[in-house]
């Protein structure tokens, strides 16, 4: 058996590893950027207007009649956080992050 296939395989793996580095860096930067976004404050005018809360389990149903139990930002189509992340960007609050356990009146179930 020639050593060429093995050398070619090593070269291919090395090239694949090098090609993966930029994607990994972009992903790390995106995660870091998401983590660095300031959290939406309950005092934010948009947050107040939409009854945003960082913890949907503490939501007063009287103030949010459209809330359905189990609805959280993590299952909202507008949540842009990574699966499993505690916070993430939301299309309603540009430049800020919302809690995955949060909720607001713009909630739209994903899927
Ligand atoms: S639009 Fe969706 S993700 Fe954004 S704050 Fe409201 S419920 Fe959460």
Backbone and ligand atoms as CSV (ligand in chain L), in Angstrom:
chain,resi,resn,atom,element,x,y,z
A,1,UNK,N,N,0.841,-1.181,0.000
A,1,UNK,CA,C,0.000,0.000,0.000
A,1,UNK,C,C,0.888,1.247,0.000
A,2,UNK,N,N,0.553,2.166,-0.820
A,2,UNK,CA,C,1.329,3.390,-0.944
A,2,UNK,C,C,1.029,4.340,0.210
A,3,UNK,N,N,1.983,5.213,0.506
A,3,UNK,CA,C,1.728,6.192,1.566
A,3,UNK,C,C,0.999,7.417,1.033
A,4,UNK,N,N,0.814,7.496,-0.269
A,4,UNK,CA,C,0.160,8.665,-0.871
A,4,UNK,C,C,-1.277,8.871,-0.385
A,5,UNK,N,N,-2.108,7.820,-0.354
A,5,UNK,CA,C,-3.468,8.045,0.138
A,5,UNK,C,C,-3.478,8.582,1.556
A,6,UNK,N,N,-2.563,8.064,2.398
A,6,UNK,CA,C,-2.515,8.530,3.771
A,6,UNK,C,C,-2.082,9.993,3.826
A,7,UNK,N,N,-1.092,10.355,3.015
A,7,UNK,CA,C,-0.636,11.746,2.968
A,7,UNK,C,C,-1.736,12.649,2.426
A,8,UNK,N,N,-2.418,12.172,1.400
A,8,UNK,CA,C,-3.518,12.960,0.845
A,8,UNK,C,C,-4.622,13.149,1.877
A,9,UNK,N,N,-4.865,12.069,2.620
A,9,UNK,CA,C,-5.909,12.148,3.651
A,9,UNK,C,C,-5.514,13.162,4.732
A,10,UNK,N,N,-4.238,13.116,5.145
A,10,UNK,CA,C,-3.774,14.079,6.161
A,10,UNK,C,C,-3.892,15.501,5.637
A,11,UNK,N,N,-3.519,15.665,4.357
A,11,UNK,CA,C,-3.595,17.009,3.768
A,11,UNK,C,C,-5.051,17.483,3.711
A,12,UNK,N,N,-5.926,16.554,3.318
A,12,UNK,CA,C,-7.349,16.909,3.255
A,12,UNK,C,C,-7.877,17.317,4.637
A,13,UNK,N,N,-7.514,16.520,5.664
A,13,UNK,CA,C,-7.983,16.820,7.024
A,13,UNK,C,C,-7.430,18.154,7.520
A,14,UNK,N,N,-6.146,18.407,7.172
A,14,UNK,CA,C,-5.543,19.679,7.577
A,14,UNK,C,C,-6.260,20.844,6.905
A,15,UNK,N,N,-6.573,20.683,5.613
A,15,UNK,CA,C,-7.271,21.754,4.880
A,15,UNK,C,C,-8.676,21.956,5.465
A,16,UNK,N,N,-9.345,20.847,5.790
A,16,UNK,CA,C,-10.697,20.947,6.360
A,16,UNK,C,C,-10.650,21.660,7.707
A,17,UNK,N,N,-9.629,21.351,8.516
A,17,UNK,CA,C,-9.489,21.997,9.820
A,17,UNK,C,C,-9.235,23.495,9.654
A,18,UNK,N,N,-8.383,23.838,8.686
A,18,UNK,CA,C,-8.108,25.257,8.438
A,18,UNK,C,C,-9.355,25.981,7.953
A,19,UNK,N,N,-10.125,25.302,7.108
A,19,UNK,CA,C,-11.341,25.917,6.579
A,19,UNK,C,C,-12.366,26.135,7.682
A,20,UNK,N,N,-12.346,25.305,8.709
A,20,UNK,CA,C,-13.334,25.424,9.786
A,20,UNK,C,C,-13.015,26.556,10.750
A,21,UNK,N,N,-11.776,27.002,10.788
A,21,UNK,CA,C,-11.384,28.035,11.753
A,21,UNK,C,C,-12.172,29.338,11.577
A,22,UNK,N,N,-12.277,29.898,10.364
A,22,UNK,CA,C,-13.043,31.150,10.253
A,22,UNK,C,C,-14.482,30.991,10.713
A,23,UNK,N,N,-15.129,29.860,10.381
A,23,UNK,CA,C,-16.510,29.660,10.802
A,23,UNK,C,C,-16.596,29.599,12.323
A,24,UNK,N,N,-15.631,28.924,12.956
A,24,UNK,CA,C,-15.630,28.832,14.420
A,24,UNK,C,C,-15.437,30.214,15.043
A,25,UNK,N,N,-14.555,31.017,14.452
A,25,UNK,CA,C,-14.334,32.369,14.986
A,25,UNK,C,C,-15.584,33.224,14.842
A,26,UNK,N,N,-16.254,33.115,13.692
A,26,UNK,CA,C,-17.477,33.879,13.481
A,26,UNK,C,C,-18.519,33.468,14.497
A,27,UNK,N,N,-18.660,32.141,14.734
A,27,UNK,CA,C,-19.632,31.671,15.707
A,27,UNK,C,C,-19.302,32.171,17.103
A,28,UNK,N,N,-18.009,32.163,17.469
A,28,UNK,CA,C,-17.620,32.646,18.792
A,28,UNK,C,C,-17.918,34.135,18.921
A,29,UNK,N,N,-17.624,34.876,17.848
A,29,UNK,CA,C,-17.917,36.316,17.898
A,29,UNK,C,C,-19.410,36.559,18.010
A,30,UNK,N,N,-20.216,35.773,17.275
A,30,UNK,CA,C,-21.665,35.945,17.343
A,30,UNK,C,C,-22.165,35.629,18.742
A,31,UNK,N,N,-21.654,34.548,19.340
A,31,UNK,CA,C,-22.067,34.201,20.699
A,31,UNK,C,C,-21.654,35.286,21.678
A,32,UNK,N,N,-20.431,35.782,21.525
A,32,UNK,CA,C,-19.951,36.833,22.419
A,32,UNK,C,C,-20.787,38.087,22.241
A,33,UNK,N,N,-21.112,38.421,20.986
A,33,UNK,CA,C,-21.921,39.618,20.740
A,33,UNK,C,C,-23.292,39.473,21.378
A,34,UNK,N,N,-23.892,38.270,21.249
A,34,UNK,CA,C,-25.195,38.048,21.870
A,34,UNK,C,C,-25.104,38.200,23.373
A,35,UNK,N,N,-24.030,37.651,23.955
A,35,UNK,CA,C,-23.870,37.694,25.403
A,35,UNK,C,C,-23.613,39.113,25.886
A,36,UNK,N,N,-23.019,39.943,25.023
A,36,UNK,CA,C,-22.687,41.298,25.425
A,36,UNK,C,C,-23.841,42.279,25.264
A,37,UNK,N,N,-24.854,41.901,24.530
A,37,UNK,CA,C,-25.982,42.812,24.351
A,37,UNK,C,C,-26.616,43.098,25.708
A,38,UNK,N,N,-26.945,44.358,25.956
A,38,UNK,CA,C,-27.604,44.657,27.232
A,38,UNK,C,C,-28.990,44.012,27.292
A,39,UNK,N,N,-29.343,43.585,28.472
A,39,UNK,CA,C,-30.661,42.977,28.654
A,39,UNK,C,C,-31.733,44.056,28.593
A,40,UNK,N,N,-32.861,43.713,28.060
A,40,UNK,CA,C,-33.975,44.652,28.017
A,40,UNK,C,C,-34.403,44.962,29.450
A,41,UNK,N,N,-34.502,46.228,29.740
A,41,UNK,CA,C,-34.933,46.649,31.066
A,41,UNK,C,C,-36.462,46.666,31.125
A,42,UNK,N,N,-37.020,46.277,32.265
A,42,UNK,CA,C,-38.477,46.372,32.409
A,42,UNK,C,C,-38.962,47.819,32.282
A,43,UNK,N,N,-38.045,48.769,32.463
A,43,UNK,CA,C,-38.402,50.185,32.350
A,43,UNK,C,C,-38.345,50.703,30.912
A,44,UNK,N,N,-37.858,49.875,29.998
A,44,UNK,CA,C,-37.803,50.255,28.588
A,44,UNK,C,C,-39.230,50.552,28.104
A,45,UNK,N,N,-39.445,51.691,27.427
A,45,UNK,CA,C,-40.804,52.040,26.991
A,45,UNK,C,C,-41.462,50.955,26.134
A,46,UNK,N,N,-40.690,50.340,25.239
A,46,UNK,CA,C,-41.268,49.271,24.408
A,46,UNK,C,C,-41.604,48.064,25.276
A,47,UNK,N,N,-40.725,47.757,26.220
A,47,UNK,CA,C,-40.973,46.634,27.128
A,47,UNK,C,C,-42.263,46.869,27.921
A,48,UNK,N,N,-42.433,48.090,28.389
A,48,UNK,CA,C,-43.652,48.404,29.145
A,48,UNK,C,C,-44.894,48.280,28.263
A,49,UNK,N,N,-44.787,48.816,27.044
A,49,UNK,CA,C,-45.932,48.798,26.129
A,49,UNK,C,C,-46.340,47.369,25.772
A,50,UNK,N,N,-45.348,46.466,25.747
A,50,UNK,CA,C,-45.632,45.078,25.349
A,50,UNK,C,C,-45.698,44.128,26.536
A,51,UNK,N,N,-45.705,44.683,27.746
A,51,UNK,CA,C,-45.771,43.859,28.965
A,51,UNK,C,C,-44.641,42.839,29.034
A,52,UNK,N,N,-43.450,43.228,28.566
A,52,UNK,CA,C,-42.320,42.299,28.619
A,52,UNK,C,C,-41.943,42.006,30.061
A,53,UNK,N,N,-41.723,40.738,30.333
A,53,UNK,CA,C,-41.193,40.320,31.624
A,53,UNK,C,C,-40.042,39.360,31.357
A,54,UNK,N,N,-39.040,39.383,32.221
A,54,UNK,CA,C,-37.879,38.510,32.044
A,54,UNK,C,C,-38.160,37.089,32.514
A,55,UNK,N,N,-39.221,36.912,33.296
A,55,UNK,CA,C,-39.580,35.584,33.785
A,55,UNK,C,C,-41.094,35.406,33.636
A,56,UNK,N,N,-41.481,34.690,32.606
A,56,UNK,CA,C,-42.901,34.525,32.299
A,56,UNK,C,C,-43.667,33.819,33.405
A,57,UNK,N,N,-42.971,33.046,34.233
A,57,UNK,CA,C,-43.669,32.328,35.310
A,57,UNK,C,C,-44.190,33.284,36.376
A,58,UNK,N,N,-43.658,34.512,36.372
A,58,UNK,CA,C,-44.108,35.500,37.359
A,58,UNK,C,C,-45.085,36.503,36.758
A,59,UNK,N,N,-45.551,36.210,35.555
A,59,UNK,CA,C,-46.448,37.134,34.856
A,59,UNK,C,C,-47.826,37.150,35.503
A,60,UNK,N,N,-48.363,38.325,35.653
A,60,UNK,CA,C,-49.717,38.480,36.179
A,60,UNK,C,C,-50.685,38.361,35.003
A,61,UNK,N,N,-51.472,37.291,34.980
A,61,UNK,CA,C,-52.385,37.028,33.865
A,61,UNK,C,C,-53.377,38.167,33.647
A,62,UNK,N,N,-53.651,38.930,34.709
A,62,UNK,CA,C,-54.602,40.045,34.561
A,62,UNK,C,C,-54.036,41.148,33.677
A,63,UNK,N,N,-52.726,41.323,33.731
A,63,UNK,CA,C,-52.105,42.381,32.922
A,63,UNK,C,C,-51.714,41.884,31.528
A,64,UNK,N,N,-51.791,40.579,31.322
A,64,UNK,CA,C,-51.400,40.012,30.026
A,64,UNK,C,C,-52.411,38.945,29.612
A,65,UNK,N,N,-53.598,39.374,29.192
A,65,UNK,CA,C,-54.659,38.390,28.887
A,65,UNK,C,C,-54.327,37.465,27.721
A,66,UNK,N,N,-53.391,37.840,26.856
A,66,UNK,CA,C,-53.063,36.967,25.710
A,66,UNK,C,C,-52.013,35.913,26.061
A,67,UNK,N,N,-51.470,36.015,27.276
A,67,UNK,CA,C,-50.435,35.050,27.674
A,67,UNK,C,C,-51.037,33.660,27.835
A,68,UNK,N,N,-50.325,32.691,27.279
A,68,UNK,CA,C,-50.717,31.287,27.451
A,68,UNK,C,C,-49.605,30.588,28.223
A,69,UNK,N,N,-49.974,29.839,29.228
A,69,UNK,CA,C,-48.989,29.141,30.057
A,69,UNK,C,C,-48.012,28.346,29.191
A,70,UNK,N,N,-46.758,28.446,29.518
A,70,UNK,CA,C,-45.714,27.723,28.782
A,70,UNK,C,C,-45.085,28.537,27.675
A,71,UNK,N,N,-45.674,29.677,27.350
A,71,UNK,CA,C,-45.104,30.536,26.304
A,71,UNK,C,C,-43.921,31.308,26.864
A,72,UNK,N,N,-42.797,31.227,26.219
A,72,UNK,CA,C,-41.617,31.999,26.616
A,72,UNK,C,C,-40.885,32.457,25.357
A,73,UNK,N,N,-39.995,33.398,25.551
A,73,UNK,CA,C,-39.203,33.900,24.424
A,73,UNK,C,C,-38.487,32.762,23.687
A,74,UNK,N,N,-38.056,31.745,24.423
A,74,UNK,CA,C,-37.317,30.646,23.794
A,74,UNK,C,C,-38.129,29.948,22.712
A,75,UNK,N,N,-39.452,30.004,22.811
A,75,UNK,CA,C,-40.283,29.332,21.801
A,75,UNK,C,C,-40.958,30.325,20.868
A,76,UNK,N,N,-40.500,31.572,20.898
A,76,UNK,CA,C,-41.071,32.635,20.054
A,76,UNK,C,C,-40.292,32.716,18.736
A,77,UNK,N,N,-40.997,32.943,17.671
A,77,UNK,CA,C,-40.365,33.020,16.349
A,77,UNK,C,C,-39.410,34.220,16.251
A,78,UNK,N,N,-39.580,35.208,17.085
A,78,UNK,CA,C,-38.736,36.403,17.032
A,78,UNK,C,C,-37.467,36.287,17.872
A,79,UNK,N,N,-37.354,35.216,18.656
A,79,UNK,CA,C,-36.164,35.011,19.489
A,79,UNK,C,C,-35.019,34.524,18.610
A,80,UNK,N,N,-33.881,35.210,18.686
A,80,UNK,CA,C,-32.738,34.874,17.841
A,80,UNK,C,C,-31.577,34.296,18.638
A,81,UNK,N,N,-31.834,33.926,19.892
A,81,UNK,CA,C,-30.786,33.334,20.704
A,81,UNK,C,C,-30.499,31.912,20.266
A,82,UNK,N,N,-29.325,31.441,20.664
A,82,UNK,CA,C,-28.955,30.070,20.349
A,82,UNK,C,C,-29.781,29.130,21.229
A,83,UNK,N,N,-30.099,27.951,20.723
A,83,UNK,CA,C,-30.839,26.990,21.555
A,83,UNK,C,C,-30.113,26.752,22.873
A,84,UNK,N,N,-30.843,26.855,23.947
A,84,UNK,CA,C,-30.266,26.625,25.268
A,84,UNK,C,C,-29.654,27.853,25.910
A,85,UNK,N,N,-29.558,28.967,25.173
A,85,UNK,CA,C,-28.962,30.168,25.747
A,85,UNK,C,C,-29.973,30.875,26.647
A,86,UNK,N,N,-29.474,31.492,27.698
A,86,UNK,CA,C,-30.341,32.153,28.671
A,86,UNK,C,C,-30.899,33.467,28.136
A,87,UNK,N,N,-30.125,34.121,27.278
A,87,UNK,CA,C,-30.553,35.389,26.681
A,87,UNK,C,C,-30.246,35.359,25.193
A,88,UNK,N,N,-30.939,36.194,24.456
A,88,UNK,CA,C,-30.670,36.270,23.026
A,88,UNK,C,C,-31.341,37.479,22.430
A,89,UNK,N,N,-30.893,37.867,21.248
A,89,UNK,CA,C,-31.504,39.009,20.570
A,89,UNK,C,C,-32.959,38.713,20.207
A,90,UNK,N,N,-33.712,39.771,20.043
A,90,UNK,CA,C,-35.124,39.666,19.647
A,90,UNK,C,C,-35.387,40.776,18.642
A,91,UNK,N,N,-36.140,40.472,17.611
A,91,UNK,CA,C,-36.432,41.449,16.573
A,91,UNK,C,C,-37.195,42.656,17.072
A,92,UNK,N,N,-37.894,42.523,18.173
A,92,UNK,CA,C,-38.676,43.640,18.715
A,92,UNK,C,C,-37.794,44.624,19.485
A,93,UNK,N,N,-36.662,44.123,19.983
A,93,UNK,CA,C,-35.766,44.955,20.789
A,93,UNK,C,C,-34.374,44.980,20.159
A,94,UNK,N,N,-34.208,45.721,19.053
A,94,UNK,CA,C,-32.909,45.732,18.376
A,94,UNK,C,C,-31.794,46.232,19.288
A,95,UNK,N,N,-30.650,45.520,19.230
A,95,UNK,CA,C,-29.496,45.929,20.021
A,95,UNK,C,C,-29.559,45.499,21.464
A,96,UNK,N,N,-30.576,44.740,21.826
A,96,UNK,CA,C,-30.711,44.277,23.208
A,96,UNK,C,C,-31.009,42.785,23.192
A,97,UNK,N,N,-30.907,42.188,24.358
A,97,UNK,CA,C,-31.234,40.769,24.445
A,97,UNK,C,C,-32.376,40.575,25.430
A,98,UNK,N,N,-33.143,39.547,25.167
A,98,UNK,CA,C,-34.262,39.220,26.041
A,98,UNK,C,C,-33.984,37.879,26.711
A,99,UNK,N,N,-34.637,37.654,27.811
A,99,UNK,CA,C,-34.472,36.407,28.543
A,99,UNK,C,C,-35.205,35.282,27.815
A,100,UNK,N,N,-34.576,34.130,27.700
A,100,UNK,CA,C,-35.229,32.975,27.079
A,100,UNK,C,C,-36.480,32.585,27.858
A,101,UNK,N,N,-36.509,32.922,29.154
A,101,UNK,CA,C,-37.675,32.605,29.993
A,101,UNK,C,C,-38.694,33.739,30.007
A,102,UNK,N,N,-38.405,34.794,29.229
A,102,UNK,CA,C,-39.275,35.961,29.219
A,102,UNK,C,C,-40.502,35.799,28.340
A,103,UNK,N,N,-41.213,36.879,28.220
A,103,UNK,CA,C,-42.427,36.888,27.385
A,103,UNK,C,C,-42.827,38.333,27.147
A,104,UNK,N,N,-43.468,38.593,26.018
A,104,UNK,CA,C,-44.101,39.901,25.781
A,104,UNK,C,C,-45.331,39.689,24.904
A,105,UNK,N,N,-46.109,40.737,24.755
A,105,UNK,CA,C,-47.380,40.645,24.022
A,105,UNK,C,C,-47.194,40.365,22.534
A,106,UNK,N,N,-45.983,40.491,22.026
A,106,UNK,CA,C,-45.733,40.167,20.613
A,106,UNK,C,C,-45.379,38.704,20.419
A,107,UNK,N,N,-45.490,37.929,21.473
A,107,UNK,CA,C,-45.136,36.498,21.376
A,107,UNK,C,C,-45.852,35.830,20.216
A,108,UNK,N,N,-45.080,35.138,19.401
A,108,UNK,CA,C,-45.624,34.361,18.278
A,108,UNK,C,C,-44.919,33.006,18.308
A,109,UNK,N,N,-45.691,31.990,18.531
A,109,UNK,CA,C,-45.106,30.648,18.672
A,109,UNK,C,C,-44.356,30.245,17.413
A,110,UNK,N,N,-43.121,29.794,17.617
A,110,UNK,CA,C,-42.296,29.329,16.495
A,110,UNK,C,C,-42.791,27.975,16.015
A,111,UNK,N,N,-42.580,27.732,14.763
A,111,UNK,CA,C,-42.884,26.411,14.181
A,111,UNK,C,C,-44.330,26.287,13.955
L,1,LIG,S1,S,-41.226,39.126,20.643
L,1,LIG,FE1,FE,-40.959,37.025,21.371
L,1,LIG,S2,S,-38.767,36.824,21.809
L,1,LIG,FE2,FE,-39.219,39.004,21.681
L,1,LIG,S3,S,-39.627,39.629,23.793
L,1,LIG,FE3,FE,-41.589,39.136,22.860
L,1,LIG,S4,S,-41.952,36.982,23.368
L,1,LIG,FE4,FE,-39.784,37.399,23.724
